[in-house]
Amino acid sequence: MPNMAEVVKPVASLMGVTKKIGSKTLVSDLTLDIPPGQIFGFLGPNGAGKTTTIRMMVGLISISRGDILICGRSIKDHFEEAVANIGAIVENPEMYKFLTGYQNLRQYARMVPGVDQKRIHEVVELVGLGQRIHDKVKTYSLGMRQRLGVAQALLHRPKLLILDEPTNGLDPQGIRELRDYLRRLCQEEGTTVFVSSHLLSEMELMCDTVAIIQNGKLIDVKQLKAVGAELPPARETLFEVSDPEAALALLGSGKLQDGGIAVAADREAIAELNAKLVAGGIKVYGIRVLSRSLEDQFLEITGGEGIG
């Protein structure tokens, strides 16, 4: 039976990470654990330090103070062992546009030990590029190039996939596809995904947990859904009804509030509870969610600053 300490051990730990350039502090004393098996979001206003943090995580810039552990190995002291566990796309994935998608993956595979043709086919299927993998990259849409970038980052089976603003420039269909592929990645490959984005609604749909950063400092960490769940957790919902006490007795759960009944319910449960109330002869005048969305919480925490 696995040791519980091993089960919950973070894939990555940022320990008092600080980045200074001259007299300017870009990231200040950032401490954060990224648990395994999650899509973990990184959210913050413009200039908050998101990309700077990611660049330190993958070794593109040095850490002024503190340390980052990837699967228990220090980026500062054991760089090669640490980054061997990382796949990353920082900003836009760069590909040879005159080569096919498959040729690009073959080219990258030559630089990484242990990646064979079977693995290339696995990642191609995982990101849904099987139909177009032998077409030249110059014919790909932005969404397809993003998926090819994810495939490349996954070739060596990293424990942690880091994506910096992967939805930039994607249309709604491309964003949805990316979200679905990342969820499959967590479920089928067991990869932990660390993703930054300025799209609040997408972070809420995509991520299990979100860390909020402002002015280079960690402000809060919000769990959005239970690990492995497909839907966000239930939110407190108020049913405005003709007879709140009768509604409470009929449903057998909830509490009286504001002339109605408040119940913790997800989207499907709200519809079922409404049908039950109507069938029980209780008039429903209105239904509204009382719990604050991620956007409400973000704007409250950051004082309403813009995001990006």
N, C-alpha and C positions, 0 to 999 in steps of 0.2 A: 504494500500500500504506500502511495507517495507521501512523502513528508509534507505537511501543510505549509511549512516555511518555504519549501521549494515551489509549491503551487502558486503562492502569492508573490513570489520574488519578482520585482519590477524588471522589465526588459531594459529600461533605461532609467537612470537616476541623475538628475541635475542637482548638484550640491553646492549651494552658495555661489552660483556662477555669475561672474561679473565681467563685463567687457568695457574697457575705457580706451578712447582714442584721444590723446592729449588730455585736456581738462574735461572733456565731454564723456559722461557715462551713458552708454547705450543700453546696457543691461546691468541691473543692480541686484546682487545677492539672490539670484533666482534658484529656488529649491523646489523640485518637482519630481514625482515618481510617475512613470508611465507603465501601467499594469499590462500583463500579457493578454493576448486574445481580444483586444479592443480596437475600435477606431477612436482615436483620441484626438480631439480638436484643439487648435491653438488659435485664439481669437483676440483681437486687440485693435485699437485705433491706429490711424496712420502714424508711422514712426515709433510704434510702441516697443519695437525690438524683436518682432517675430522672426524676420529673415536673419537678423544678426544671430539670434539664438540657434536657428537651424544651421547656419554656416559654422558655428562652433561645434555643433553636434556631429557634423560630418568632417570636421577637420579642415575646412576651407580658410578659417581664420583662427588665430590663437585665442586662448582663454586668459584674461588678465588675472583673474583670481577664482578659486574654486576648482571643481572638477566635474567631469561627466563620465559616468560609467555606462557602458553598453554591454549587457549580459555579464556584468561584474568586472569588465575590463576597462581600465582608465584610458580615455582619449589622450591624456597628456603623457602617461607613462608606458602604455602598451597600445600605441596607435593602430598598428596593423592588425592586431588581434581584435581590437574593438570594432574597427570599421569593416572587418570581414563579416560582421553580423548585420550590416546596414545596406539597404538599397535606397537610393534617393534620387529625386528630381528636384533640383533647386532652380526656381524660375522655369524656363522652358526647356523641354528635352531637345537636345541637339542630335540630329541624324544626318547621314549622308543622303541627300535628297535624290541623287542620281542612281542610288542602289535601291533594290526592293526592301521591303520590311524584313524578309527572311535573311537577306544578305547582311543587313545591318546587325541583326541578332547574331549571325555567324561570326561577323567581324568582332563583336564584343566578346562572344564566347571564347575566342582564341586567347583573350587576355585574362580569362578567369579559369583557374584549375577546376576540373571535375564537371564541367558543363558539356553534356553530349547532345546529340541530335534529338534524342528522346525528350530531354528537358526543354529544348527549344519548342518542340511541338506542344508540350504540356502548357507552357506559358502562353503560347499563341492561342490555344483553345480557351484558356482561363480568361483572357481579356477579349475574347470574341472576335479575333482577326483572321480566323481560318479562311474566310472567303477572299480576303484581299492581301494576304501576307506576301504573295509573289508579285504584287504590283509595286511600281516604283513609289517611293515615299513622297515624291513631288506631286503625286495624284491624290494623296491622302487629305482628308479634312483635318482641321485642328483637333477635333475629338479623337480621330483615329491616330494622329501623331502622339497625343497624350497617352492613349492606350498602348501604343508601341513603346513609348518611354517607360510605362509601368512594366511591360513585359521584359524589357531590358534590365530594369532594376531588380526584377525577381529571379533572373536566371540562376544566380548562385544560392537560392533559397535563404534569403536574409531573414533573421528573426524580426527585424524592424524595418518597415518601409516608411520613409520620410518624404512627404510631398508638400512643396511650398506653393501655395495658391494654385492647385491643379485645375480649378474650374475657371480660371481667367480666360475670357474670350470664348468659352463654350456656350452653345445655345442650350435651351432647357432640356432638349432630348439628350444632348451630349452629357450634361450634368447628371441627368438621371441614370444614364448608362454607366458613367463612372462610379456613381454611388452604388449601383448594383454590383459592379465588378469588385469594388473594395469590400463589400459585404461578403461576397463569395470567397474572396481571398482570405478573409479572417476565418471563415467556416471551413474551407477546403484545405488550405495550406497552413492554418494556424499562425499566420503572420499578423503581427501587431502593426497598425497603421497610425502614424503621427502626421496629421494634416493641418496646415494653416489655410484659412480662407476668410474673405471679408463678407461672404454671403451668410447672414445669420440664419435665414430660413433653411438653407441647405445644411448648415452645421447641425441644426436641430434634427433634421431628417437623417443625416449621415452618421452622426457620432454617438458613441455610448457615453462619453465624458468630454467636457470642454474645460480647458484652462483659459482664464481671461487675464491678459497682460496689458498694462498701461504704464507709459513712461519708464519702460524697462523693468517694471516690478510686477510680480505675480499678485493679482488682486483677489482672485477666487477660483475655485474648481467646482464645477457643477456636474453631477451625474444626471444624464438625460434619460437613460433607459437601463434596465437590468442587462448585464452582460449576456450576449447571445440572443436577446429578445429582438423581435422584428419591429415592434411598435414602441413609441415613447410610453413612459409610465402613466398610469391614470391621473387625471387632473380633477381637482374638486370642481364640480359642476352644480349650478343652482337651477332647480326647477321651480318656476313660479306657477303655483297651482291654486285651485279653488279651495281646497281643504288640506292644508299642510299636515295636520295631525293624522288624518286618514291616509294620506300619501305615505307618511312615515311608517304607519302600521302595515300598509300594503306591501311596501318594499322590504321592510324588515331591516333596513340599514340606513345610515345617513343621520342628519341632524337638522333640527328646525333652525332656519336662518333667514332674516330679511323677508319675512312673510311667505317663505317657501321652504323647500327642503334641499339641503346641500349633500351631494353624494360624490364619492371618489369613483370616477368612471372614465374608461377610454372611449374612443369614437364609436366602436360597435356597441358597447354597453349602454351608451347614452340613448341610442335608437331603441334598444330592447327595453330600457326602463321607461321611456316615453310610451311605447306601445302597451306596456303593462299598466301604466297609470290610466291611459285612455280606456283600456279594456275594463278597468276597475271602476269606471264611472267618474273619474276625477278629471276635471278640465285642466289642461296645461296651457298657460298663457305665454310662457316664454322659457327658453333654455339658454343659459350663458355660462361660459367657463370662468371660474373665479381665480384659478391658478394663473400666475403670470407666465408669459412665454419667455423663451430665452432672450428675445429682443427686449422685452420689458426689463428683465433682470440686468441685461447688459447696459442698457441706457441708464438705469438707476446706479449701477456700480461705477460706471465711467463718467457720470455726470452729464450724459447726453452728448459726449464728443462723437464726431464722425468716425466711421470705421473705414478700414482699407488695408 
